[in-house]
Amino acid sequence: MFDELYAEGISLTKKSDSVTFNYSINNHPLTITLLKNSADMIAFKQVIMDKEYGGVVDFFKKNHLPLRTMIDAGANVGFTTIFMKSHFPDAKIICLEPSKATFERLQRNIRETGFKDITTLNLGLWGKKTHLSAAGDFEAGLDLAFRLVETSDASNALFEVTSIPSLKSQFELDEIDFLKIDIEGGEVSVFGKETELSWLNNVKVIAMEIHDEFFCRTEIENTLISYGFKLSHSGELTIGINLNLLP
């Protein structure tokens, strides 16, 4: 990745734990900081350099559709929000990130862009408002596979989570122009059989990473189709366009 940046004439400032450089997205000059020994570099290349959500941008622009509201569920350190905001500066974006450490970096990255109308919430996305704890092979501080389960004991919970209906009510969202979901398997709950899904009628475009290890793809895609979404795939993304909301 650094070779590509050098080829573009970009100079890097290296510190012991990070790399900082200036980068322009859609003619918006930005200062980018990537943490070493993290997934930052992979995410930056995938989302920003390789334009993972470029197809979504093209859809809105080619169809002359405004992108006024966006929910970035699983915002990580904010690259998707930064990319979309660079193309749609008037968009109001709600970022959800449940990890406290990652959330702090998300806040820093958004703050350094100077972008306005971005709300950051230290929450995950789930089928309902609740708290989650770990079950299975989990040890604090180790990156091992584990399963999240709902708990009523907030004091011992790993994450606090919310739902799309709760967000719509809290932020008075009549329509969500773009919903991005990358929540490491939480989509099983968001699109669960017992989950209220009428909110899909008010989502124009959805881009989601479906984690096939949870064997939920067929059910989720069938649900989206039943609500009038036309589906396509781009890399790891499943993209749905709500035909009922097109002019």
C-alpha positions, -999 to 999 in steps of 0.1 A, spaced: 0 0 0 28 24 9 44 19 -26 11 31 -41 11 62 -19 47 69 -28 38 65 -65 12 92 -60 38 115 -46 25 113 -11 50 117 18 45 98 50 53 109 86 62 78 106 60 75 143 66 46 166 30 36 166 14 53 136 18 67 100 3 101 91 -1 116 56 -22 139 36 -47 124 12 -74 139 -11 -108 122 -16 -131 138 -42 -109 170 -40 -113 171 -2 -78 173 14 -76 152 45 -51 142 71 -51 104 76 -35 86 105 -31 48 104 -22 28 135 6 4 131 0 -33 139 -37 -29 133 -62 -35 105 -61 2 96 -40 -2 65 -61 -29 51 -93 -10 58 -78 23 43 -68 5 11 -100 -14 7 -124 15 15 -105 46 4 -79 36 -22 -99 7 -38 -132 26 -34 -152 -3 -20 -183 18 -18 -177 36 -52 -206 17 -67 -230 32 -41 -216 67 -48 -221 61 -86 -257 49 -81 -267 81 -62 -249 104 -86 -259 88 -119 -295 87 -108 -294 123 -94 -306 111 -60 -297 130 -29 -279 112 -1 -292 131 30 -291 104 57 -267 75 63 -262 49 91 -227 34 92 -232 3 114 -198 -12 122 -180 21 115 -147 8 127 -123 38 126 -145 58 101 -131 53 66 -165 45 51 -181 76 66 -151 97 55 -153 84 20 -191 89 17 -190 123 34 -163 134 9 -187 127 -19 -219 139 -1 -209 167 22 -245 176 31 -252 141 44 -261 135 80 -243 104 91 -248 82 123 -218 60 131 -221 30 153 -190 13 167 -192 -9 199 -155 -14 207 -144 14 231 -108 15 218 -119 16 182 -146 41 190 -119 65 204 -100 63 171 -132 68 151 -139 100 170 -103 112 165 -105 105 127 -138 122 123 -127 152 143 -95 156 122 -115 158 90 -135 188 102 -167 173 87 -199 183 104 -233 165 109 -216 132 119 -228 116 151 -207 89 167 -222 64 190 -204 38 211 -230 12 202 -233 -19 181 -262 -28 159 -285 -57 168 -321 -67 165 -331 -48 196 -317 -25 223 -298 -47 248 -264 -56 260 -241 -84 248 -217 -107 266 -194 -134 253 -200 -171 252 -177 -197 240 -139 -194 235 -132 -159 248 -104 -146 269 -101 -109 277 -74 -93 256 -70 -121 232 -83 -120 196 -101 -154 197 -133 -165 181 -163 -160 204 -200 -158 202 -221 -129 215 -252 -135 234 -278 -111 250 -275 -104 287 -295 -84 312 -263 -78 333 -251 -45 318 -222 -43 343 -205 -74 329 -215 -68 292 -189 -64 265 -211 -42 243 -242 -21 243 -263 -25 211 -293 -7 195 -317 -14 166 -326 4 134 -362 12 148 -346 27 179 -323 49 158 -351 60 135 -371 71 165 -342 87 184 -330 107 153 -365 112 137 -355 95 105 -384 91 81 -361 76 55 -325 62 54 -309 69 21 -279 46 27 -274 19 53 -240 3 56 -238 -29 77 -205 -47 86 -211 -60 121 -193 -93 122 -223 -117 123 -247 -94 141 -267 -93 109 -282 -126 121 -300 -107 148 -308 -76 128 -326 -98 102 -338 -125 125 -372 -142 121 -385 -126 153 -372 -91 145 -395 -64 133 -383 -54 98 -408 -29 85 -380 -3 87 -367 -18 54 -396 0 37 -377 32 45 -342 23 34 -332 33 -1 -298 16 -5 -282 -10 17 -246 -23 15 -238 -52 38 -210 -77 44 -228 -110 51 -206 -133 71 -213 -167 55 -199 -186 85 -232 -178 102 -252 -195 74 -276 -166 71 -271 -153 35 -301 -170 19 -325 -159 46 -312 -123 46 -312 -120 8 -347 -135 5 -359 -110 31 -344 -81 12 -360 -93 -20 -394 -97 -3 -392 -60 6 -385 -49 -29 -347 -48 -30 -328 -56 -62 -296 -73 -52 -261 -73 -66 -226 -82 -53 -194 -63 -54 -164 -79 -37 -174 -88 -1 -205 -65 -3 -241 -74 -9 -258 -43 -23 -296 -38 -23 -315 -11 -41 -351 -5 -29 -370 -3 -61 -401 9 -43 -382 41 -33 -369 50 -68 -386 79 -86 
